[in-house]
Amino acid sequence: MWHYRPPLADMRFVIEQVLDAPARWAAGDSGLDADTAAQVLEEAGRFAAQVLQPVNAEGDTCGCRWDAGRVSLPAGYRHAYRQFAEGGWPALACDPEWGGQGLPQLVNMALYEMLNSACHAWTMYPGLAHGAYECLKAHGTPLLQQRYLKRIVSGEWLATMCLTEAHAGSDLGLLRTRAEPQPDGSVRVSGTKIFISGGEHDLTDNILHLVLCRLPDAPPGSKGLSLALVPRLLPDGSANGVRCDGIERKMGIKGSATCTLSFEAATGWLVGEPHRGLAAMFVMMNAARLQVAMQGLGHLEMATQNALRYAFERLQMRAARRPEGSRTGPADPIALHPAMRRTLWKLQAHTEGSRVLAYWCAMLLDEPAAQGHVALLTPVLKSLLTRLGFEGASDAQQVWGGHGYLHDWGIEQSVRDARIALIYEGTNEIQAVDLLQRKVLGDGGAALGALLDELAQEAALCAEHPATAAAGTALLQQLEAVRQATAALVEGHADDTEWPQRVAGDYLNGVGLALLAWAWARSARVALAQPDERLREHKLAIARYGREWLLPEASACWQRVLARHAALPWLDEAAVS
Ligand SMILES: Cc1cc2nc3c(=O)[nH]c(=O)nc-3n(C[C@H](O)[C@H](O)[C@H](O)COP(=O)(O)OP(=O)(O)OC[C@H]3O[C@@H](n4cnc5c(N)ncnc54)[C@H](O)[C@@H]3O)c2cc1C
């Protein structure tokens, strides 16, 4: 059976050794030390494994129920949410001014990795509320902050992100929901939003909707958007003009209610400046993109540990070679067959590298000077980790053979659940365009250059030890390939304005592999100083596997980027109709 063991030792290794985060915390406001952080994560792991994971299958089987505008969730979801809120988990990384515990974002991200491994669909409810907290804290008026922040932080109320409309998905500039200003400073919001996660449910009585909308004098396009907070219940406790018209039947995350919401002159208040709502919403969207990256990591970890466990239990055929001293019998564990070994090393390498990158980015969230790095890392992590999470779940299903295809073992649920993360919160294609066109070409590659310079320092450190010298060389090669491609695009994109969009996906994947090369090299170098020989050997083996079997994929990406193939032919619409 698919089950979850919190990877606390691996998490501690990344936090304490690879990132040396406690040293940075000591210099910051939280004053958190390594042992206290480890205790918090141990407790979080207990919640994830013992309370949350047991309701994962229930959410998939029972799903959500819509009845006359009200949505009920599986009973286990309500029970788990009560314990989550009572345990103070929503407050972990929130400001003490609003009742939070003021712990670093990194601890919160590690918590979310575990929650997502245990139950992706359930975790979307508190995950969105945390994004709303960040958005209101940054852009809410003092009155809105007073009224709502403490109740989000305590977990009493949850929140949603209302962007999508039937005709406006990736292109938010098309959205039509209106906001009419009122003499008392509020707005009346009218329009219909689709696909709203957690738009209606029975975990909390109030739900705070953050709604992208247009004021009457708004210019067209995305520059004319405003953001309004529209609560399900008004401050006097009466119902607001928000109605849930239905929920979607979906491939996965069936316990997450995906709602159509109608706003009928609903009362709301602007968050941020009029017509500058997208800037305010981006605070929530960026937080949500990293949350979605953690969904990918959660699935990847789950895939890795379950694939490994099964591969040692399942005996099929005799292996051509086996480790010295191992027992012989009519059949060997499938973990000994080279094809399976490759898959298992790939899963381990992707999990290790993804965790290092995700935690690094989470650590940087707390460092104002590092926000340029965070802006670049966000689309890469959203896209890379969700793809690896989905592919990892599919690989684990392959390791489980026919049993992986059966419903009762739980793996096929993970494959179905993981798929959405490539689509929502800005599709992975949109992330690639955001990275290359907006964030790299937008400043002529300057911010990326600074990031690459920092990564190159690791190569110099790796070169100092024979065991990691090859990892350092591989890292330098990857960084050089990113630099070359970036320079070519910066120089040539004005002559062929479509070129960046044709190759944005390859560019993002190439950058992602360079980042993984950094993560593997750093883990291996840091592990050399550890007393545990098995750990040292394991991290070195991961770096080697990544270098020899995974990094070659980058060459194909860069080859396609630099080839500057002519524009793709137009498709023949007449042949379709
Ligand atoms: C389960 C679920 C939960 C969701 N939760 C929320 C939520 O809580 N709040 C919310 O507001 N929305 C939510 N969404 C909506 C989700 O964010 C959108 O589905 C997503 O942004 C894509 O929009 P779309 O479906 O309209 O696809 P489209 O925008 O129509 O895109 C279709 C395809 O075209 C590609 N494409 C479009 N434009 C470009 C371009 N310029 N360059 C390259 N490729 C392009 C896309 O990548 C995609 O592959 C949810 C969706 C689902 C299914």
The ligand as a Gaussian input file, in Angstrom:
#p B3LYP/6-31G(d) Opt

LIG

0 1
 C       -8.555000      21.995000     -10.685000
 C       -8.350000      23.428000     -11.033000
 C       -8.210000      24.366000     -10.035000
 C       -8.055000      25.716000     -10.355000
 N       -8.002000      26.651000      -9.345000
 C       -8.056000      27.973000      -9.665000
 C       -8.210000      28.972000      -8.665000
 O       -8.239000      28.677000      -7.471000
 N       -8.323000      30.264000      -9.055000
 C       -8.300000      30.630000     -10.365000
 O       -8.427000      31.808000     -10.636000
 N       -8.136000      29.713000     -11.348000
 C       -8.021000      28.401000     -11.028000
 N       -7.887000      27.451000     -12.019000
 C       -7.766000      27.888000     -13.390000
 C       -6.363000      27.687000     -13.940000
 O       -5.480000      28.587000     -13.335000
 C       -6.441000      27.827000     -15.460000
 O       -7.082000      26.663000     -15.940000
 C       -5.073000      27.989000     -16.097000
 O       -4.526000      29.242000     -15.730000
 C       -5.124000      27.913000     -17.625000
 O       -6.193000      28.649000     -18.145000
 P       -7.183000      27.932000     -19.190000
 O       -7.650000      26.670000     -18.568000
 O       -8.205000      28.904000     -19.575000
 O       -6.275000      27.561000     -20.405000
 P       -5.893000      28.531000     -21.632000
 O       -5.429000      29.826000     -21.124000
 O       -7.030000      28.525000     -22.588000
 O       -4.666000      27.746000     -22.234000
 C       -4.812000      26.550000     -23.008000
 C       -3.416000      26.113000     -23.464000
 O       -2.822000      27.165000     -24.253000
 C       -1.562000      27.518000     -23.719000
 N       -1.344000      28.960000     -23.885000
 C       -2.216000      29.975000     -23.703000
 N       -1.631000      31.150000     -23.943000
 C       -0.355000      30.901000     -24.277000
 C        0.787000      31.707000     -24.618000
 N        0.720000      33.021000     -24.668000
 N        1.959000      31.067000     -24.867000
 C        2.061000      29.727000     -24.809000
 N        1.024000      28.922000     -24.496000
 C       -0.165000      29.496000     -24.220000
 C       -1.624000      27.152000     -22.246000
 O       -0.350000      26.940000     -21.696000
 C       -2.460000      25.880000     -22.285000
 O       -1.637000      24.776000     -22.557000
 C       -8.007000      26.108000     -11.706000
 C       -8.108000      25.142000     -12.717000
 C       -8.297000      23.829000     -12.391000
 C       -8.480000      22.823000     -13.499000

